[in-house]
Amino acid sequence: MDFDPLTPTALLSALALAREHGGAAAALRHIGVGLDDVERFEGLPEEFGRLLAGTTPGEALSEALALGLLAGQVAPRPRPRRSLDPSSFLMDHDLLVQRAEGQSILRLPWFEEDLFVGRQLADISEMPAPVRMLCVANYRAGLAGERGRFRFTSYGHAYQVESVPVRGDDGRVKAVLGIATPAPPPAGRLRAAEAFDRAAERLERSAELADHHADLYRATSDAESEAREREAAARARRAAQRARAAAHRHRSESRGPFP
């Protein structure tokens, strides 16, 4: 049979994850897949399901099957490393962001995890309105059961995003998973610098609004809410400082041998 050079790498990655999580089945659950979900996988032979049905959790055979599934989940793709740097974020039916993981899209000021997770997507004012409307429309379609793909460019960064319906045991869509992968960046570092400046301005306005809310809470002696708003203001200002630094870096590089 043909030898696939990616197979050993995938198995080694799967073994490393299994060791980290105390077993292949546990590592598989950590990335959101369980052995009892195998009937949802397309393309698995029927023999796999019959074999799994005769195992008990934790025994060697079920661990071997879990390792095989895990290797399939972490198998590398023959693409540049940069394109393998996705972010994922899970939203419920109210588009409230429950979890965000990864690196790529979280580098954007308005997608920073401590500003993004736990907030409704439609209310994230730091996001440019066209991007927010595009995301909301696609994720609403995902919650209706429609898998989609869209692209956007914001603050000098381009992304391709897939919206994936997440179904429960009853087959109904219970959430939508967004997976964002960096796309080739637009030309022009000066345009990127200007975009980061706009991001900083939005974040600074958000910080001012949070401080205003904190002052109102202080007037009503609501110390807990005041502290929450002060912390939100501080986070927004830190993100704004990073956006300003990124704008400065892009401007500096535009004077060098870069496009």
N, C-alpha and C positions, 0 to 999 in steps of 0.2 A: 504494500500500500504506500501511498505518497506520505512523505514525512513533512509535517507542518512545524517549522522552526519556532513558531509562537507557542506551541503546546508546552514545552518545558518551562518557559518563562511564566506562563499562566499558572502552571501547577506549583511552581516555587512561590509565586505571589499568594496563591491559595493556601499553601502550607504555612507561610508566614502569618497570614491573617488567622488561620486556625490556631496557631500557637499563641498569638496575641489574645485571642478571645476564649481560650480554653477548649477548643474543639471546632471542627468544621461546621457543624450544625449551628453552634452559637454564633460563629462568624457570619454565617449565611443570614441568620435572623437579624444581626446587627445592620446589614445593608438592606433590610426590609423584605427578605424572602424566607419563607419557611418550607421545610420538606412537605408539609401538608398543602402547599400551594402549587405542587408540581402539575396538577391538572390544568393550571392556568397558563403553563408554558406551551407555546406553539412549537411543534416539530419534535417533541420528545416521543420516543417509541413507546408503544403500549407496554412492552416488557419492563420498562423502567418503573411504571406505576405498579405493576404486579409485584415486582421485586421489592419495592418500597413497602407495599402493603404487608409483606411478611416479616418486616423488621420491627424492632422496638427501639424507642429513642435511646441513643447513647451506645448501642451495640456497634461492633466494628463495621458491619455492612452498611448501616445507615450513615455512619461517619464517612465511609468511602463514597457513598452516593452524594452526600452533602459536599464532599471535597470536589467531586466532579462538577456539580452545579456551581459551586463557588468559583472554580477555575473558569467556567464559562462566563461568569459575571465579571471577573477581573481581567479577562484575556486582553492583552494590549492590542491595539490596532496599528497597522503600518502607516502611521501619520506622524507629523512633527509633534514634538512634546507640547508645544504651546497650544495646539488644538485639543489636547487631552487635559485641559485645565478647566473643566466645567464647574458651574455652581448649580445647586438644586435647592428648591424651596417648595414647601408643602403648604397649601391653602385649603381652608375649610369652605363650606358653602357660602359663608359671608365674605369670602376672600380675605379672611384674617390669616396672616402668615404665622404658621405654627412652628416652622423649623427652616433654617437655612444652613447649607453646608457648602464647602468648596472655597475657591479663591477668586475665580475670574470676575464675576459680576459684583462680588462683594467689595471689589476695589473702587467701585463707583461711590461717590460720597453718599448718595441717597439710598444705596443698597447696603450700606455698612450694617453689620448684623445687629448691633445694639440700637440702631435707629429703625431697623426694618422689621425684625421679628416681633410679633405680638401686636402689629398694627394692621389695619385694613388697607389693602393695596390702594383702593380708590381715595383714601384720605392722606396718602403720603405726599404732602405738598411740595417736598423737595424735588420730586420727579418732574421733569418737564411734562406739561399737559399732554402733548401729542403721544409721548411714550406711555404715559399712564393710561390714556384712553385705549391705545393699541393693546397693551397688556391686559387690561380689564376685559376688553371684548374677547380676546382669545381665551382667557381663563374661564370666562362665563361659558363659552362654547365647550371648553373641556369639562366643566361641571355638568353640561347637558349631554356628555358622552362622546363628544367629537374631538378626536386627537388632531392637533394642529401644529403648524410651524410658522414662525414669523421672524422678521429681522428688524433691528432698529440700530440707529447710531445716536449716541448721546455723550456729551462731554468728551469728544475726541475718541470714543471707543465704539466699536461695532460688535454686535452680537447676533448669533442665531439662537432662537429659543424654541424649544419643543414644549407643548402643553399636553400632558398625559393624564387621562382620567384614571383615578384610583378607585377600584371597586371593592366593596365589602364582600363578606361571605354570601350575602343575599343577592349579589350581582349588581347592586345599585351603586352608582357613583357617590362616594362619600367625601372625596377631596380631589384636588387637581395638583399634579406635580409639574413644576416648571424646571426645565433643564437648559441652562444658558451656556453656550460655548463661544469663546471669542472668535470673531471673524477678522479677516484682514483689515487693519486700521485704515481710515481715510488718510489721504495724503495731506500734508500741511501741519507742521507743529504749531504754527501761529494760531490756526483755527482751534487746535486742541487746547492751547493756552487760554484762548478766549472762552472756550466752553467750561474750563475749570474755574475761571473767574466767575462765570454765571452760577456755577454750582456753589461756590463760596458765598455769593450774595444771597442765594436762596437759603443756605444753611444759617447765615447770620440773621436773616429775617426770622427764621424758625426759632433761633435762640432768643431773639428779642420778644417774640410772641410768648415763648415759654416763661421768660422772666415776668412778663406782664401777668400771665396767669398765676405765677407764684405770688406776686404782689397782692392779687385779689384773694388768694387763699390765706395769705398772712393777715389780711384785714378781717377775715372770718375766723381766725385762730385755728385753721386747719393745717397743723404743722406737717402731717404726713403728706398731704397733697402738695404743700409748698415745697417740701424736700424733693418730691418726685419731679416737679417741674424744674427746680434748680438743677437737678442732675441732668435732665433732658437738655436744658440750655447749655450746660457745660459740655455734654457730648457733641451737640451740634457745633459749638465753637471749635472744639478740637478737630472735628471733621472739616470745618471751614478752613482752619489753618493748614491742614494737609492738602486741601484743594488749592489754596494759594501757593503752597510750596510746589505742587505739581505744575501749576501755571508758570511759575518762575523757571522751573526746570525745562519745560517745553520751549519757553522763549530763549533761554540760554542755548539750548541745542539747535534752535533755528538759526543761530548766528554761526554755527560750526558747519562741518561738511555734511550735514544731514538735509534731507529735503524739507 
